[in-house]
Amino acid sequence: MQTVEKERNLSTILTNGNERIQLMKENLFKKKRQISLERAILYTESYKETEGLPVILRRAMAVAHILDNVKITIRTGELLVGNRTIRARSGILSPEMDPYWIVKEIDTIESRPQDQFEFTEADKKVYMEELYPYWAGKSMKDFITAQITDELKKALQDEVFKLNQTDKGQGHIIMDFPEILSRGVQYYVDLLGKLSSEQPENDFYKAGEMIFLAMQRHFLRYATLAEEMAKNEETLRANELLRMAEMCRKLSQDKPESFYEALQLLWMTSIVGQYESNASSLSLGRMDQYLYPFYQQSLENGESEEFLYEVLGDFYVKTNDVVLLRSESSAKCFAGFPTGYTVVLGGLDEYGHSSVNPLSYVMLELYHEILLPQPNLSVRMNELIPRKFLLKTCEAIRLGTGIPQLFNDEVCVPAFLSKGVSLDDARDYATVGCVETSIPGRTYGLHDIALFNLLRIMELSMYKLRYEKHLTYEQLLEVIKEDIAYYVELVASGANIVDVGHKEYAPTPFLSVLIRDCLANGKDVTNGGGRYNFSGVQGIGEANLSDSLYVLKKMIFENQEMSFSEFVNAMESNFDGKYSDLPTHLIQDFDKYGNDNDEVDEIAMKLFRHYAKELEKYTNARGGQFIAGAYTVSAHIPLGEAVGATPDGRKAREQLADGGLSPMVARDRLGPTAVLKSVSKLDNYLTVNGSLLNLKFQPNTLVGQAGLNKFADFLMAFTKLKIQHVQFNVQSKATLLDAQKYPEKYGGLLVRVAGYSAFFVDLNKQIQDDIIARVEHEL
């Protein structure tokens, strides 16, 4: 009875809209994005005073200095405190990681093709005269660059793979939010003080204690600010500010007892993590699970549902305040600010039963009003999912923002079990970043450490073999597999260099305290303190690789339409001159991955399995396993620029297939079910680090209850076919073309790029064109 009433009330709120939430959304985007040097200046001030101390203590002191001195504000209408910068959506520099890229781009960052930021002349001067001279020669980037061998350098120059996280904090992790919400900040201060006194030689404990004490002081700074602001406000807002002040004072010491308090501590924990590492994808895990007891308690204590809705809405909006500043090359691969405030709804509980609860519904309903890129909602699918919740999920997808994305428990749980994760932990998996799967509060997965271009390897293998007179298809395949093995060994060595770089230059004691087993082990996550230690490398180009090899198998080795050597010549000419008609033949006359052709799909399955199994052979710097992923973010555009013409009909520098497991754009001709069947033939249990399947539907597919029911049945087919992930764009081609032509009319139009959504008008034309060209399916 209570749930039914709750939904009726929420329906009223949604119909009328929420004035506070809409005001906060509007204020968030009033000013252009600007670079902020504040964290960098404070961090550098501290480092200048701590020369000679262990790095982990210097890092902790720098974070504490930031928390004690950064400018703070409580913005109009806010119910939750905590912002990285005074100005909304500012980009933060981390010169301690890499001071060099900003020097190269200091005059172009405002006009570059993707993710522009204003950089004031005054701040440029500070950067060039004060920050850069201090950090040049002593950054994490310097360490990593010095470790790169000539062999590894050549592979990077050949663009076979790209090493990530060399210029900023690692992130891609979920802190143990249930634990800090159940304990409170003072618990950690006391525990770390005790451990530090018992083991005075352990700098990890000292560092953690410093930051938790600074977190308490940061709360008190906001309490004082709220009290001062209340003196100049009307009664209603003054009372809100005084309540916020009282809450901040309480949370500096005690654990939360209400939904409001729990959300405030959750957000502040996230903000402290951001100050510590300025990293992407400090994700939020299974919010509907760990916040539900607080939600229930608040309702029972008489708190109005509309107020709880507003507080949660405030939280949702604030996740969009954090945008990440990346170099131009990195922005191409991660276009549109995939901040990684990923939230997972539903799934299984510890008993293997459905864990959907009333808060799961509320969090989906609320998104109908938010309609912003963050939080990046995910829904966990399984055969036990309540039909009612499945239909609510379909309603949210019908909004056309690409949110939520879907993950399949029937694949993800056994995949983790295969990697030695316990059953209880595997059932508790969540999503970090875009589509990476992780165990909340227990895993340091280095999930986004490298992008591995399988199609580029095929291209290099073909050129190496171009003059082999008696080459067979089987010999070609064997050489490609040998080359994959060779480059996998190199990418593992490169990933370990970056891994050690973070250990030596960027430990994260605050975050590590909130990863289980770090306290027991007395070690930071970067030093292997966490329970599970993975390194994830994304294999990219599966669709293009299988399409290309199928063409070679049929056209060259079976039909003998031309010699292998001549075909390589055609590739080298970029299919120009006498070969100008060849791409049409290659694209139209040979079957492609994504159309349920066993022979094509088997190529993708076998080569990806080979890649994943090769990767498993290597141990990372923390003693953990390397695991495979299959997703591109938006890197299918720049990675395609590294590859010449290929047998699937691509011309040089054209994009690769989007997503990771998606068919090449416009090649999936037999409908969405055929796509699912192709993807289901892959060994999806091997993509433990995450995979990505993009599908695009015409909006009329989901019209009315009949459309929702048909779409829900399609999602259950996805579940039963044991595919790990799927996500959707539900926008018409006509709308997207109009938005490209008249961007001023479509400022709020969201689309699914990769494992995240972004404002369409914020994307460069290449990515816009890619999304427009994806096949529009119907059911």
N, C-alpha and C positions, 0 to 999 in steps of 0.2 A: 504493500500500500504506500509506503514511504517513497519507494523508487518511482512509482507512477506519478505521485504528486510532484516529485522533484523534476521529472521531465516536463510536466505541464507548466511549471513555473519557468523553467529554462526556455521553453518554447515562447513564452510571453516576452522574456528578456530579449531573445534573438529577434523576434518580430519587430520590437521597438528599437533595438540597438542599444548600446551602452555609451553614453555621452563621454564618460571618463576615458574609456578605452580608445574611442575614436579621436579624442583630443590628443592623447599621448601618441597615437600613430601619426597624426598630422604634425605634431611638434618634432617628431624624430627625423623627419625628412625636409624640414624647412631650410636648412643650410647645406651647402655643398660639403662633401667629405674633405677633411683637411688632415694633414700630418701633424701629430703631436710629438714634441720632443720631451715632454715632461718626465715620463718614465726613464728615458735614456739619460737625461741630465741627473736625476736623482740617483739612478743606479751608478752612474759614473762618479758622482760625488762620494758615494759610499766606498767604491772600489779604490779610489785614490787614498782613502784613509785606512784601508785594511791590507795594504801590501804585506806579503810575507805569511799571511794566515792561510790555512787550508781552504781550498776553493769552496767546499760545502758551507763553511762558516761565512766566507765572504758573500756567497749568494744569499744566505739567510739574513745577514746584516743589511744587504742591499734591499731585499724585499721589505724588511722591517722599516728601513729608512723611507722607502716609498710609501708604505702604509701610514707612517707618521706624518708625512709632509706633502703628499699629493693633494692638490686642490679638490675639494669635495662640494657637491651640490645636491639638493633635492629638487627635482624638476617639477614643474606645474602638474598637479594632479597625481603625482606618484604616491603609491602606498607602500612601496618597497624601496629601501635605500641601497646605494651601491652602484657607482658608475666608474668606468676606467678613466674617463676624461670629462671635463666640464662640458665641452662641445660634443654633441651627439655624433656618433658614427665616425669618430676620428681614427686614423691609422696610426699605430704605435711602432716606432723603430726599436730594433734590438741590435745596436752596434756591437755588443759583446759577442754576438753570434757571427755577424758578417758586416763589417763596416764599408765594404768595397762597392757592392752593387748600387748603393744609393749615390755614391760619387759619380758613377757612370751615367745614372739616370736622373740626376738632380734637376736638370733643366727640361726633362721630357716627361716626367711622371704626371704632369697635369694634362698632357695632350696625347699620351700613349693610346694605343687602340683599345685597351681593356683596363677597367678598374682604375680610373684616374683619381688623383688626389691633388688638392691645392697644397703648395709648399711655399710659405711666405718667404720673402727675401730675407727678413730678419732671422728666421729659423735656418735658412740655408747657410747664412753667415755663421751662426752658432755651430751648426753641424761641421762645416768645413774648418773652422778655426779652433774649436774646442773638443768636439766629440771624436771626429775622425782621427786627429793626431794622437789621441790617447789610445784608441783601440787598434789602430793599424799595427800589425805585427804581433798582436797578443789575443786575437779572437779565436773562436772555435773554428772558423773557416780556415785560418792559418794552419791550425793543427791538422785538419783534414787534408788540405791541399798538400802539405808536406809528406803525408803518408801515402798518397796516391802513386802507385808504381807506374812505370812506363807502359806496361802491358795493359793495365787498367785504364790509363789515360787514353790509349789508342781506342779502346772499346767505347769510351765516353765520347771521344772525338768522332768516331764512326756512328755515333748515336744509336748503338744497339740497345743501350739502356740508359736510364736517367736516375741518378741518385737524388733522393729528396731529403728534406730536413737538414740541409747543410748550412742554412742561413737563418734559422729561427728555431724556437722551441719545438720539441717533438709533439707533445699532446697526444691525440688519438688514444684516449684513455678515459675510463669512468671511475671516479673516486667512490669510496665506500660511503655514499650518502646515507643509506639506512643506519649505519653505525654512528655517524656524527649527529644525526637527528635524534637518535635514541640516547646519546651520551651527553652532548653539549660540549662547548669549547673548553670549559674549565676541567673536564675530565682529562682531556689531552694535555693540558698544561700540567696537571698534577702527575699524570702517568709519565710524561717525558721528563719532568723534573726528577722523579723517583729513579727512572732508568739512567738518567745522566749522572745522578749522585752515586749510583751503584757501579756504573761503568764510566768513570770520568774521562777515560781515553777515547770514548766513542763520540766523534764529532757529529754523527748523524742525529743522535738524540739531542745534543745541544742546539743544533741548527733547527730542528723541528720545534723545540721549545721556544726559541726566539720568535719564530713566525707566529705561533699560536698566541703568544703574549702580545705580539703586535696586532694580531687580529682582534683581540679584546680591546686594545686601545683604539683601533679603527672604528669599532662599534661605538665606543664612547664618544669619539669625535662626531659621529653622526647624531648621537643623542643630544649633544650640546648644540649642534647646528639646528636640529629640529626645534629645540626649546627656544632658541633665539629667533628663528623664523616665525614661530607661533605668536610672538609678541606683536607682530605687524600684520596678522591675518584676521579675516572675519572669523566668527565663532566656529562655523562648521569646519573650515580648513584648519583653524587653530587646534581644534579638538583632535583632528586627524594627526597633525604633527606631534601633538603631545602624546598621543597613543604610540606613535612611531618611536618617539624618544624613550618612552617607558619600555617598549619592546626591545630596543637596542641595548638598553642598560641590562635588561634581564638576560638577553642572549649572550652578552659578554661573559656571563657567569653560568647561567642555568640552561638546561635543555628545553627545547620548545614543547609546548603542550597543546597548541592549537594549529589549525591548518595555516593560518596567517603567519604565525611564528615559524612554522616549519619551512614555509616558502621563503621567508626572510633569511633564515640561516642557510638554506640551500643556495640562494642567490649569492649571499656574501661569501660562502665557501668557493663558489665558482669564480667570483671576482678576485679573491686572494690568489687562487690558482692562476688566473690570467696575469696578475701582477708578477707572479713568480716566473712564469715561463713565456708569456706572450705567445701562446701556441694555439694552433687550430685544434678543433675537435676535442675540447674538454667536455665530453658529452655527458648527458644527464641520466641515462639508463632508464630503468623501469619506474617512472614517476608514479604511474597509477597504482603500483603495488606498494611502494614504501610510503606514499603520502596518504593512502586511503584510510588508515587508522586515524590520522589527524583530521581528515575530512569528516569522517563519521563522528568523531568526538566533538568537533565544532558544531555540527548540526544538532547533536544531542544537547549541547550546552546553550542552544538557542540562537546561535549566530545565523544571520539571514543568508539564504542561498545566493541572493544577488550580490552580497558583499564578498562571499567566497569566490564567486564568478569574477568579480572585479579584480580581486587580488591575483587570481590565476591569470586573468587577462593582462594585468600589469606585468607579471612575470613573462608571459609570452612576448609582449612588446619589447621588454628589456633585452631579450635574447637577440633582437635585431640591432641593438645599439653597438654590439661588438662586431666590427668588421676588421678583416685582416689585411695588412699591408704586405704585398708580395712584390718581388722583382717582376719586370716585364715578362721574362721567359716563364716564370712560375705562374703569373697571372693568366697566361695562355693555357696552361694545363689545369688551372683551378679557377676558371673564369666565373665572375658573378658572386664572389664572396661566399663560398661554402664554409661558413664558420664552424659548422659541426655541432651545433646545439641539438643533437639528435636525441629524441625521446621515443621510447618503445612502449606500446600499449598491448595489453592482452598477453597471450602465450600460455605457458603451463606453470602450475605451481609445483612445489616439491614432491607432491604425490602423483604428478603426471596428469592432473585434471586441469580443465580450463580455469584460468585465473582472471577472466574478465569480471570486473566489478562495476558498481555505479559510477565511480570516478572515471573509469575508462570511457564511458559514454559522455560524461561532462567534458572531458578533454577533447574528444572529437567534435562535440557540438560547438565548443568555444572557437575552434578553428574557423568555423563558418563566419565568424565576425572578425577574426584577426587577418586572415588572407595575406600573410607576409611570408618571406622565405624561411624564417625561423619561428618556432622550433621546427626542426626537420622530423615530423612525426613518422613513426613506423608502426605498423600493426603486424603482430606475429600470428601467422595462420597455422592452423592445425585442423585435424578432422573433428575435433571437439568444439570448435568455435561456435558460439551461439548464433543461430541464423539472424537474430535481431541485431546483434553487434556487427555481423558481416554486412548486413544491409546499411547500417549506419556508416560503415567504412566505405561502401559504394557511394553513398550520398556525398561523403567528403571528397572522394575522387572525382565525382561529377562536377564539383566546383571548378575544375580545370586548372588548378594550381600545381598539379603533380604531387600533391601531398594528400594522404600518406602513401609511403611505399610499403611493400609487403615482403615479409620473410617467412620462410617455411620451417616450422619446428620439426617436420618429418625428415628434413635434411640436416638442419643446423645442429640439432641435439646429437644424433649419431656421429656427425662429422667431428664434433668436439670429443666425443667418447673415443674416437679413433686416435686422438692425440693425447690420450692419457688424462683427460679432464674427468673429474668425478661426475657421477650421474646428477647429484644435487646441483653442482655448479653448472653443468651443461644445460640443465633445464632452466637455469637463471640467466642464460645468455642475453645480451642486448647488442645494440648497434653503436659503433663509434664513427665519427666523421660522416662519410657518405654511406657506404654499404658494408663496411668492415664489421665483422662479428667479433665479440669479445665477451669475457666474463667480468661483470661489473665488480669493482673493488678488489679484484684478485689478479688482474693481468696487466703486464706491461708488454704490449704486443708489437711495438714498432711497426704498426699496421701499414704505414704508407711510406716505407723506406725506399722503394725503387719501382720504376716502370720499365718493363722488359718487353722489347719490341720484337715479337716472334716473326713478323713479316719481314723486317729488316734482315733478320738472320737468313731467311729463305733467299732473299735477294742476293746477299753476299755469297751464299752457297752456290747459287746458280752461276754467278759470274766466275767463281772459282772453277766450275766444271764446264765452262762454255765450250772448250775445245776437246772434251772427252769424246772420242769417236764412237765408242760402243756403249755409251751410257744407257742404263736401264732405269725405269721408274723406281725400282726397288733400291738401286744404288744411289739415286738422287735422294730418296727418302732417308737412307741410312746416313748420308753425309749431313743432311739437315739435322738429323737427330744428334749426330756427333758434335755439330757446331752449337746446337742448343746446350748440350752438356758442357762444352767448353765455356760458353758465355755465362751459364748458370754459376759455374765455379767462380768466375770473375765477379759477377754481381754480388755473390755472397761475401767475397772478400771486401768489396767496396762498401757493402752495407755494414759490415763489422767495423770498418774504419769510422764510419759515421756514428755507429753505436758507441764506440769507445770515445769519440769526440764529445758526445753528450755526457758521458760519465766523467770525463776529465774537466770539462768546461761548463757544463750546465746541469748539475744535479738538481733534483727537485724535492727537497726534504719535506715541504708542506704536503705536496701531493702524495709523497711516499708514505707518510704517516697514515694516509687514508687508503692505502693498498695493503690488503691482508698479508701477513707474514713478514712485512718489512720491519715492524717493531720487534717481532720475535727473532728475526735474523740480524737485526741491528744494522741494516743496510738500505741505502737508497735504491729506488727501482732501477736506476741506470747502472747500478752495481749488482743487479741480480737479486734484489731483496724480495721481489714479488713472488706469489705462488706459481704463476704461469708466465713463462718467458718465450715469446714468439718473435719472429721477424717476418713480415709479410711482403712478398714481392708480387706485383701484378703482371701476369702474362697478358699481353695485349696483341690483338690482330688475329684471333682465332678464326673469325669468319673469313677474312681476306686470305688467310693461309690455306684453309680448306678449299675455298673457291678456286684459288690459284693452282693448287696441286691437282684438283680434279680436272681442270682444263688441261694441264700438262699431261696427265695420265691418259685422257681421252684423245686430245688433239695431236699430241706429239708422239706418244709412245704406242698408242693403239691405232689411231687413224693415220698417223704419219703424214699429216698435212704439210709439215715442214720439219726441218731438222732442229734439234735442240739448240745448236749453235746459231742457226739463223733466227730462231725465236729470241734468243738473248740479244742478238743484234737489233731486233725489232724493239725490244725493251730499251736498249741503249739509245735508240733514236727517238724514244718517247712516242712510239707509234706514229711517227711523222713520215712524210713522203710516200713511198710505195706501200707503207704499212698503215696508212691513215684509216682504212676501212676495218682494220683488225679489231679495235676495241668493241665495235658493234657486234661483231661475230663472237667475241669472247664473252660479252655480257648477255647477249640474247640467246645464243645457241647451246649453252651449257648450263645444266642445273646448278643451283646455288644453295648454300647453307640457309636454313630457315624455311625450306619448302618440303620438309619431311622426306628427303631423299636419303635412304640409308647409306649409300655409297659415299656421298658428300659428307654427311654428318659423321660417319665413322672416321674420316680423316681428321676432323676436328677433335673428336673424342680421343683418338690414339695419340695425337701429337700433344694435346694438352696434358694427358695423363703422363706422357714421357717427361714433359717439362716439370710437372708437379713432383714426380718421383725423383727426378734429378735434384730438385731443390731440397727435398727431404733429407738428402744425404749429408747436409751441412749443418754444423752447430754454430749458433750465434755467440757473440762475445759474452753473453750472460749465461751460457751453458744451456740455452733453450733451442727450440727447433725453428727452422725456416719453414714457412707454410705458403702455399700458393693462393693467389687471388686472380680474379678475371674481371677487372673493371678499369675504365679509362679516365674517370672524372671528365674533363673536357680535353684531355691530352690526345684524343684521337685526331685532333686538328694538327697540333705541332708535331706529333709523332709521324703523321702522314707526310709532313714536309721533309722528313728525313729519309723517305723511301722513294726510289725511282718508280718508273712504270712497272707494273706487275701483271702476271698472267690472268688475273681476274678481270682485267679491263681498265683498272685504275691507270691514270696517267701520273707522271712524276709529280710529287708534292701534294697530290690530292689526299683528302682525309682518309682515315681508316674507318672501319665500322664503329659506330658509336656504342657506348655502353661498355661492352666487354664480351658478353655472350649474345648481343644483338646481331641480327643479320646485317650485311652491308646495306647502307641506305638505298631504298627503292628496289632491293633484290628479293624481298619477301612478297611473293606474288600470289600465294595460295591461302592467305588469311591468317588470323592470329592463332588458330588451333594448330595449324601446320608449324608455326614458329615454336609453339610450346612443345610439340612432339620432337622437333629437331633438338631443342635445348635439353629435353629430357634424356636424350641418348648420351649426353656427356656424363662423365663420372662426377656428378655434382657434389658428392661427399668430399672431393679433393679440394674444393675451393673454400677451405676453412677460413681463409682471410677475407672472403666475401666475393660475390660475383654480381653482375649487373645486367639485367634484361630490360631494355626500353621497349614499350609498345605505345603506339599512338592510335587513338580512337576518334571517330567522328562524334561530335557532341550528341547527335540525335540517337546514337547507340544506347545512351543511358537515360533517355527521356521516359518519364512516367514510372509507375511501379513495375510494369512489365519489363522495361529496360533495366531497372535495378535488379530484378530477379534473374534475368538472363545473364547479366554481368556477374552477379554473385555465383551463379553456376559455373561460369568461366573461371572464377577464382578458385572454386573448389577443384576444378580440373587441374589447375596449376598446382594445387596442394597435392593431389593424388599422383601427379606425374613426377613428384619428387624433384622439383626445380627449386633452387635456393631462394631466388629473389625475382621480383617483377615490380615495375613502376610504370606510370601512365602519363601521357599528355592527352588531355581531352580538350583540344582547341582545333578549330577549323583552319584549314590552310588560308582561306579568305581573310580571316581575322588576323592571322600572323602577317600576311602580306600587307594588309592595311596598316598594321602596327609598325612594320618596317618603313612604310612610306610616310606615315604621319605619327612619329613617336610621341609628339606632344599630347596626343589624344589617348595614349595607352600607358601612362606612367605607372599604373598599378598592375599591369598584366604580368602574371607569373607563369612561367613554363618550367617543365622539368628538363634540366640540362643533362645531368648524369645522376649521381646518387643524391642530388640536391636540387632545389628549385631556385630560380633567380628571376629578377625583373627582366623581361624580354628586351626592353629598350636599353638596358645596361650591358647587353652582350654585343660583342663585335659582329660584323656582318657575316663572317665565316660561320660562326656558331649559329647565328640566326638562320642562315641558309640551310645548314645541316638539319635543324629542327623542322623547318618548313618542308624539306625534302623527304622526311620520314613518311613511310606509307601510312595513310589513314585507314584503319581497319573498321569493319563492322561485324556485328555478331548476327 
